[in-house]
């Protein structure tokens, strides 16, 4: 319902912000850790993405971050979600899954992703180094699976398919695929879920969301109320 001229302006603002963010120039602390890391190529990990139909990233959360403040009810906690995701993703043998730790895992401290999945992953799921550049991962990925990460906005804004697990802070803004239930989420991980998303529409909506959420009007100055 936003007037076309204003909507176009907000979309452009969102697009500029996302490009700046993934280029490592944002002042946001999470973006700094995500996009200012080492720029190793995926080939250095000894895997060949060309052997697979698609490359999909799975972005883990911080494990102290309980999801229920967003109204989520399908998973007990982040570890419950991760276990289900790995179990079902492993069945999609034609997909290369890149499992990425949260960019601020070391900064927060506590349990690490590598502690939980060490020596337990099948051949088609690769645990990425914690300092691997988010921009490199985004560029080689065809899509993303996340719980409610900011990465969903970044991926969708760059024309990538995104699957979320449950309700969150953008699930109803029409740029991610929201499953009907826990069982539906589990089932989608073994299917071609990324083919059901209108990527151009999702891209526009993600940039619109970014413009509204991250945008800082001149009159607002430094009072940031997302």
C-alpha positions in Angstrom: 0.0 0.0 0.0 3.0 2.3 0.0 2.9 4.8 -2.9 4.9 3.6 -5.9 7.5 6.5 -5.8 8.1 6.1 -2.1 8.2 2.3 -2.3 10.9 2.5 -5.1 12.9 4.9 -3.0 12.8 2.5 0.0 13.7 -0.5 -2.1 16.7 1.4 -3.5 17.8 2.3 0.1 17.5 -1.3 1.2 19.5 -2.5 -1.9 22.3 0.0 -1.2 22.4 -1.1 2.5 22.6 -4.8 1.7 25.3 -4.3 -0.8 27.3 -2.2 1.6 26.7 -4.8 4.4 27.9 -7.8 2.4 30.9 -5.8 1.2 32.1 -5.6 4.8 31.5 -1.8 5.2 28.6 -1.8 7.6 29.1 -0.6 11.2 26.8 -3.3 12.5 28.9 -5.7 14.7 27.3 -8.9 13.3 27.9 -7.7 9.7 31.5 -7.0 10.6 32.1 -10.5 11.8 30.2 -12.0 9.0 31.7 -10.1 6.0 35.2 -9.0 7.0 36.5 -12.6 7.4 39.1 -14.5 5.5 38.2 -14.9 1.8 39.2 -18.5 1.2 37.6 -20.3 -1.8 35.4 -23.3 -1.3 37.9 -25.4 -3.3 40.4 -25.1 -0.4 38.1 -27.3 1.6 38.5 -30.2 -0.8 35.0 -30.3 -2.1 33.6 -29.9 -5.6 30.2 -28.1 -5.8 29.8 -29.2 -9.4 29.2 -32.7 -8.2 25.9 -31.6 -6.7 22.6 -30.2 -8.2 22.5 -27.3 -5.7 24.6 -25.7 -3.0 22.5 -24.7 0.0 23.8 -23.0 3.2 22.6 -23.7 6.7 23.3 -20.8 9.0 23.4 -21.9 12.7 22.3 -19.7 15.5 23.9 -18.9 18.8 22.8 -21.7 21.1 21.9 -19.5 24.1 19.4 -17.8 21.8 16.0 -19.3 22.6 13.5 -18.7 19.8 10.3 -18.3 21.7 10.3 -14.6 22.0 9.3 -14.5 18.4 6.3 -16.7 19.0 7.9 -19.9 17.7 6.5 -23.2 18.9 7.9 -25.9 16.6 11.3 -26.4 18.3 12.5 -26.7 21.8 15.6 -24.7 21.2 18.3 -24.0 18.5 19.9 -27.4 19.0 16.6 -29.2 18.5 16.2 -27.3 15.2 19.8 -28.1 14.2 19.4 -31.8 14.8 16.3 -32.0 12.7 17.9 -29.9 9.9 21.0 -32.0 9.7 19.1 -35.3 9.8 16.8 -34.4 7.0 19.3 -32.5 4.9 21.6 -35.5 4.9 18.9 -37.4 3.0 19.1 -35.0 0.1 22.3 -36.5 -1.4 22.2 -34.4 -4.6 22.6 -31.2 -2.6 25.8 -29.9 -1.0 24.9 -28.3 2.4 27.3 -25.8 3.8 26.9 -25.6 7.6 28.1 -22.2 8.9 28.6 -21.2 12.5 27.1 -17.9 13.7 29.6 -15.1 12.8 29.7 -13.9 16.5 30.1 -17.4 18.0 33.6 -16.6 19.4 32.6 -13.1 20.5 29.6 -14.4 22.6 31.5 -17.4 23.9 30.0 -20.6 25.2 29.1 -23.7 23.1 30.4 -23.9 19.6 28.8 -25.5 16.6 32.0 -27.6 16.0 31.6 -29.0 19.5 28.2 -30.3 18.7 28.6 -31.8 15.3 32.3 -32.9 15.3 32.7 -36.1 13.3 29.0 -36.6 13.0 28.3 -35.1 9.5 27.6 -37.1 6.3 29.6 -36.4 3.2 27.1 -33.9 1.7 27.1 -31.6 4.7 30.3 -29.6 5.3 31.1 -27.7 8.4 32.7 -24.4 7.3 35.6 -22.7 9.2 34.3 -20.1 11.6 36.3 -17.3 9.9 35.1 -18.1 6.4 33.8 -15.0 4.6 30.0 -14.7 4.5 30.2 -13.0 1.1 32.0 -16.0 -0.4 29.4 -18.4 1.0 26.6 -16.2 -0.3 28.0 -16.0 -3.8 28.4 -19.8 -4.2 25.1 -20.7 -2.6 21.8 -21.2 -4.4 19.8 -20.9 -1.3 19.7 -20.7 2.5 18.1 -22.4 5.5 18.0 -20.5 8.7 16.0 -20.3 11.9 15.4 -16.5 12.0 18.8 -15.1 11.0 19.5 -11.7 9.4 21.1 -13.8 6.6 17.6 -14.5 5.2 17.3 -10.8 4.3 20.7 -10.7 2.7 20.2 -13.9 0.7 16.7 -13.0 -0.5 17.9 -9.5 -1.4 20.6 -11.0 -3.6 18.1 -13.2 -5.4 18.6 -16.5 -3.4 15.9 -18.8 -2.2 15.4 -18.9 1.6 13.7 -21.5 3.8 12.9 -20.6 7.5 11.8 -23.0 10.2 9.1 -21.1 12.0 7.7 -17.7 12.8 10.1 -14.9 13.2 10.5 -11.2 12.6 10.0 -11.4 8.8 8.3 -14.7 8.1 5.1 -13.0 6.7 6.9 -10.4 4.6 6.8 -12.6 1.5 10.5 -13.1 0.7 11.1 -16.4 2.5 9.3 -19.8 2.4 7.5 -20.5 5.7 6.6 -24.2 6.2 3.1 -25.1 7.6 4.5 -27.1 10.5 7.6 -28.9 11.9 6.7 -31.9 9.8 6.4 -29.8 6.7 9.7 -28.2 7.4 11.4 -31.6 7.7 9.8 -32.8 4.5 10.7 -29.7 2.5 14.4 -30.2 3.3 14.3 -33.4 1.3 12.4 -31.8 -1.6 13.1 -29.1 -4.2 11.6 -26.3 -2.0 13.7 -23.6 -3.7 11.8 -24.1 -6.9 8.5 -22.8 -5.3 9.9 -19.3 -4.6 9.4 -16.4 -7.0 13.0 -15.1 -6.7 12.4 -11.7 -8.4 9.4 -11.0 -6.1 11.3 -12.2 -3.1 14.3 -10.0 -4.0 12.1 -6.9 -4.3 10.3 -7.6 -1.0 13.6 -8.3 0.8 15.1 -5.0 -0.3 11.9 -3.2 0.7 12.1 -4.8 4.1 15.8 -3.9 4.4 15.0 -0.3 3.5 12.4 -0.1 6.2 14.2 -2.1 8.9 17.7 -0.8 8.4 16.9 2.5 6.8 17.7 5.6 8.8 15.7 8.7 7.8 17.5 12.0 8.3 14.8 13.2 10.8 15.4 10.1 12.9 19.1 10.8 13.3 20.7 8.4 15.8 17.5 7.1 17.4 17.3 3.7 15.9 14.1 1.8 16.6 13.8 -1.2 14.3 
